[in-house]
Amino acid sequence: MHPMRKQRLQIVVLIVVASTIAAGLIIYMLGQNANYFYTPSQVLSGEAPEGIFIRAGGMVVEGSVRRDPDSLAVDFDVTDGRATLGIRYTGILPDLFAENEAAIAAGKLDQYRVLQASEVLAKHDEKYTPPEVAEAMNAAYDAKQKRKSENL
């Protein structure tokens, strides 16, 4: 093989290898930074992994907000209409956080399937519900209606 061709081939191989490594690192980093959203039903059925940063949300269950008098720790439950997920958060809750309103918490699940949240997002407007929560609650409502009609 001619020395010039050999040098060109080495350069092309080096570019392909470097591009492959760069693409692999980008894909790996995107996977590490992804926030996966789960409904309480999915979390309790085991679909959500422990120790991985996820988002979970639903409607805050009335009467479930429990505040620690000595710290900023708050425990509350969210539901999607089928299941109820416990969430523990330490910090100041958003001003719009309230019972019977939509909330999304981001954090990691512990071994007891309780979400140890590092962030809580809440907004309440009668016209607003996060799309993922609305879909999950509509699916739960449809399933409930279907069960009712089958029992009649």
BALOBA-1460 file (C-alpha; in Angstrom, 3 decimals):
// residues 152
<rec num="1" residu="m" x="0.000" y="0.000" z="0.000"/>
<rec num="2" residu="h" x="1.264" y="3.422" z="-0.864"/>
<rec num="3" residu="p" x="2.426" y="5.407" z="2.208"/>
<rec num="4" residu="m" x="0.080" y="8.309" z="1.390"/>
<rec num="5" residu="r" x="-2.927" y="5.944" z="1.191"/>
<rec num="6" residu="k" x="-1.916" y="4.297" z="4.448"/>
<rec num="7" residu="q" x="-1.732" y="7.690" z="6.176"/>
<rec num="8" residu="r" x="-5.172" y="8.691" z="4.829"/>
<rec num="9" residu="l" x="-6.657" y="5.381" z="5.985"/>
<rec num="10" residu="q" x="-5.225" y="5.916" z="9.475"/>
<rec num="11" residu="i" x="-6.724" y="9.407" z="9.609"/>
<rec num="12" residu="v" x="-10.162" y="8.139" z="8.500"/>
<rec num="13" residu="v" x="-10.070" y="5.321" z="11.075"/>
<rec num="14" residu="l" x="-9.036" y="7.790" z="13.794"/>
<rec num="15" residu="i" x="-11.917" y="10.136" z="12.872"/>
<rec num="16" residu="v" x="-14.443" y="7.255" z="12.928"/>
<rec num="17" residu="v" x="-13.204" y="6.019" z="16.319"/>
<rec num="18" residu="a" x="-13.229" y="9.540" z="17.822"/>
<rec num="19" residu="s" x="-16.743" y="10.192" z="16.470"/>
<rec num="20" residu="t" x="-17.996" y="6.910" z="17.897"/>
<rec num="21" residu="i" x="-16.553" y="7.674" z="21.330"/>
<rec num="22" residu="a" x="-18.005" y="11.213" z="21.286"/>
<rec num="23" residu="a" x="-21.462" y="9.936" z="20.270"/>
<rec num="24" residu="g" x="-21.344" y="7.279" z="22.999"/>
<rec num="25" residu="l" x="-20.449" y="9.840" z="25.664"/>
<rec num="26" residu="i" x="-23.221" y="12.180" z="24.533"/>
<rec num="27" residu="i" x="-25.809" y="9.401" z="24.649"/>
<rec num="28" residu="y" x="-24.573" y="8.307" z="28.088"/>
<rec num="29" residu="m" x="-24.762" y="11.856" z="29.499"/>
<rec num="30" residu="l" x="-28.242" y="12.419" z="28.081"/>
<rec num="31" residu="g" x="-29.401" y="9.209" z="29.753"/>
<rec num="32" residu="q" x="-27.937" y="10.325" z="33.080"/>
<rec num="33" residu="n" x="-29.683" y="13.696" z="32.946"/>
<rec num="34" residu="a" x="-33.089" y="12.455" z="31.809"/>
<rec num="35" residu="n" x="-36.003" y="13.011" z="34.157"/>
<rec num="36" residu="y" x="-38.455" y="10.158" z="33.829"/>
<rec num="37" residu="f" x="-42.046" y="10.857" z="34.881"/>
<rec num="38" residu="y" x="-44.020" y="8.147" z="36.675"/>
<rec num="39" residu="t" x="-47.531" y="8.093" z="38.071"/>
<rec num="40" residu="p" x="-48.150" y="6.745" z="41.591"/>
<rec num="41" residu="s" x="-49.598" y="3.563" z="40.040"/>
<rec num="42" residu="q" x="-46.425" y="2.982" z="38.027"/>
<rec num="43" residu="v" x="-44.196" y="3.638" z="41.037"/>
<rec num="44" residu="l" x="-46.082" y="1.239" z="43.310"/>
<rec num="45" residu="s" x="-46.270" y="-1.463" z="40.628"/>
<rec num="46" residu="g" x="-42.468" y="-1.472" z="40.479"/>
<rec num="47" residu="e" x="-41.964" y="0.242" z="37.102"/>
<rec num="48" residu="a" x="-39.928" y="3.077" z="38.639"/>
<rec num="49" residu="p" x="-36.364" y="2.157" z="39.639"/>
<rec num="50" residu="e" x="-34.978" y="2.820" z="43.105"/>
<rec num="51" residu="g" x="-32.074" y="5.215" z="43.441"/>
<rec num="52" residu="i" x="-32.607" y="6.850" z="40.029"/>
<rec num="53" residu="f" x="-33.678" y="10.490" z="39.765"/>
<rec num="54" residu="i" x="-37.329" y="10.526" z="38.643"/>
<rec num="55" residu="r" x="-40.371" y="12.763" z="38.674"/>
<rec num="56" residu="a" x="-43.709" y="11.604" z="40.044"/>
<rec num="57" residu="g" x="-46.912" y="13.487" z="40.493"/>
<rec num="58" residu="g" x="-50.616" y="13.598" z="40.930"/>
<rec num="59" residu="m" x="-53.174" y="15.328" z="43.066"/>
<rec num="60" residu="v" x="-52.181" y="16.006" z="46.677"/>
<rec num="61" residu="v" x="-54.426" y="13.877" z="48.893"/>
<rec num="62" residu="e" x="-56.576" y="15.901" z="51.276"/>
<rec num="63" residu="g" x="-55.429" y="15.561" z="54.884"/>
<rec num="64" residu="s" x="-52.131" y="13.922" z="53.934"/>
<rec num="65" residu="v" x="-49.783" y="16.882" z="54.464"/>
<rec num="66" residu="r" x="-47.767" y="16.322" z="57.656"/>
<rec num="67" residu="r" x="-45.160" y="18.912" z="58.687"/>
<rec num="68" residu="d" x="-42.343" y="18.243" z="61.137"/>
<rec num="69" residu="p" x="-42.559" y="20.969" z="63.828"/>
<rec num="70" residu="d" x="-38.776" y="21.012" z="64.354"/>
<rec num="71" residu="s" x="-37.604" y="21.217" z="60.738"/>
<rec num="72" residu="l" x="-38.671" y="21.973" z="57.186"/>
<rec num="73" residu="a" x="-39.484" y="18.303" z="56.510"/>
<rec num="74" residu="v" x="-42.894" y="17.646" z="54.998"/>
<rec num="75" residu="d" x="-44.566" y="14.330" z="54.205"/>
<rec num="76" residu="f" x="-47.534" y="14.192" z="51.847"/>
<rec num="77" residu="d" x="-49.283" y="11.795" z="49.495"/>
<rec num="78" residu="v" x="-50.202" y="12.189" z="45.844"/>
<rec num="79" residu="t" x="-52.683" y="10.085" z="43.912"/>
<rec num="80" residu="d" x="-53.538" y="9.423" z="40.302"/>
<rec num="81" residu="g" x="-56.929" y="7.993" z="41.205"/>
<rec num="82" residu="r" x="-55.682" y="4.401" z="41.375"/>
<rec num="83" residu="a" x="-52.769" y="4.472" z="43.796"/>
<rec num="84" residu="t" x="-51.302" y="6.766" z="46.420"/>
<rec num="85" residu="l" x="-47.576" y="7.544" z="46.641"/>
<rec num="86" residu="g" x="-45.858" y="8.922" z="49.736"/>
<rec num="87" residu="i" x="-43.437" y="11.793" z="49.244"/>
<rec num="88" residu="r" x="-40.932" y="13.235" z="51.737"/>
<rec num="89" residu="y" x="-39.513" y="16.687" z="51.071"/>
<rec num="90" residu="t" x="-37.242" y="18.893" z="53.142"/>
<rec num="91" residu="g" x="-37.441" y="22.541" z="52.240"/>
<rec num="92" residu="i" x="-39.896" y="25.317" z="51.642"/>
<rec num="93" residu="l" x="-42.891" y="24.237" z="49.600"/>
<rec num="94" residu="p" x="-44.040" y="26.440" z="46.716"/>
<rec num="95" residu="d" x="-46.646" y="29.072" z="47.603"/>
<rec num="96" residu="l" x="-49.186" y="27.401" z="45.333"/>
<rec num="97" residu="f" x="-48.804" y="23.976" z="46.958"/>
<rec num="98" residu="a" x="-52.160" y="22.878" z="48.419"/>
<rec num="99" residu="e" x="-54.277" y="19.807" z="49.052"/>
<rec num="100" residu="n" x="-56.501" y="18.646" z="46.171"/>
<rec num="101" residu="e" x="-54.182" y="20.396" z="43.702"/>
<rec num="102" residu="a" x="-51.658" y="19.026" z="41.217"/>
<rec num="103" residu="a" x="-48.050" y="18.613" z="42.328"/>
<rec num="104" residu="i" x="-44.968" y="17.048" z="40.805"/>
<rec num="105" residu="a" x="-42.012" y="15.955" z="42.928"/>
<rec num="106" residu="a" x="-38.526" y="15.160" z="41.661"/>
<rec num="107" residu="g" x="-36.183" y="12.908" z="43.587"/>
<rec num="108" residu="k" x="-35.186" y="9.315" z="44.247"/>
<rec num="109" residu="l" x="-37.224" y="6.383" z="45.534"/>
<rec num="110" residu="d" x="-36.051" y="4.720" z="48.705"/>
<rec num="111" residu="q" x="-36.386" y="1.023" z="49.563"/>
<rec num="112" residu="y" x="-39.858" y="1.645" z="51.019"/>
<rec num="113" residu="r" x="-41.133" y="3.121" z="47.700"/>
<rec num="114" residu="v" x="-41.312" y="6.615" z="49.241"/>
<rec num="115" residu="l" x="-40.070" y="9.390" z="46.980"/>
<rec num="116" residu="q" x="-37.328" y="11.376" z="48.727"/>
<rec num="117" residu="a" x="-37.920" y="14.620" z="46.847"/>
<rec num="118" residu="s" x="-35.337" y="17.309" z="46.256"/>
<rec num="119" residu="e" x="-37.812" y="19.531" z="44.402"/>
<rec num="120" residu="v" x="-41.582" y="20.034" z="44.455"/>
<rec num="121" residu="l" x="-43.450" y="21.845" z="41.707"/>
<rec num="122" residu="a" x="-47.016" y="23.002" z="42.171"/>
<rec num="123" residu="k" x="-49.439" y="25.152" z="40.283"/>
<rec num="124" residu="h" x="-53.115" y="25.422" z="40.770"/>
<rec num="125" residu="d" x="-55.426" y="26.968" z="38.308"/>
<rec num="126" residu="e" x="-58.722" y="25.351" z="37.531"/>
<rec num="127" residu="k" x="-57.599" y="25.046" z="33.899"/>
<rec num="128" residu="y" x="-54.119" y="23.656" z="34.597"/>
<rec num="129" residu="t" x="-52.954" y="20.178" z="35.355"/>
<rec num="130" residu="p" x="-49.591" y="18.810" z="34.198"/>
<rec num="131" residu="p" x="-50.202" y="16.777" z="31.013"/>
<rec num="132" residu="e" x="-48.754" y="13.564" z="32.459"/>
<rec num="133" residu="v" x="-50.938" y="13.821" z="35.560"/>
<rec num="134" residu="a" x="-54.041" y="14.620" z="33.507"/>
<rec num="135" residu="e" x="-53.470" y="11.577" z="31.271"/>
<rec num="136" residu="a" x="-52.961" y="9.274" z="34.252"/>
<rec num="137" residu="m" x="-56.037" y="10.573" z="36.059"/>
<rec num="138" residu="n" x="-58.181" y="10.295" z="32.908"/>
<rec num="139" residu="a" x="-57.015" y="6.701" z="32.428"/>
<rec num="140" residu="a" x="-57.837" y="5.893" z="36.060"/>
<rec num="141" residu="y" x="-61.270" y="7.495" z="35.719"/>
<rec num="142" residu="d" x="-61.987" y="5.554" z="32.507"/>
<rec num="143" residu="a" x="-60.934" y="2.278" z="34.157"/>
<rec num="144" residu="k" x="-63.148" y="3.039" z="37.164"/>
<rec num="145" residu="q" x="-66.126" y="3.752" z="34.906"/>
<rec num="146" residu="k" x="-65.486" y="0.542" z="32.962"/>
<rec num="147" residu="r" x="-65.426" y="-1.502" z="36.206"/>
<rec num="148" residu="k" x="-68.682" y="0.131" z="37.317"/>
<rec num="149" residu="s" x="-70.414" y="-0.716" z="34.051"/>
<rec num="150" residu="e" x="-69.170" y="-4.323" z="34.198"/>
<rec num="151" residu="n" x="-70.515" y="-4.736" z="37.733"/>
<rec num="152" residu="l" x="-73.990" y="-3.575" z="36.761"/>
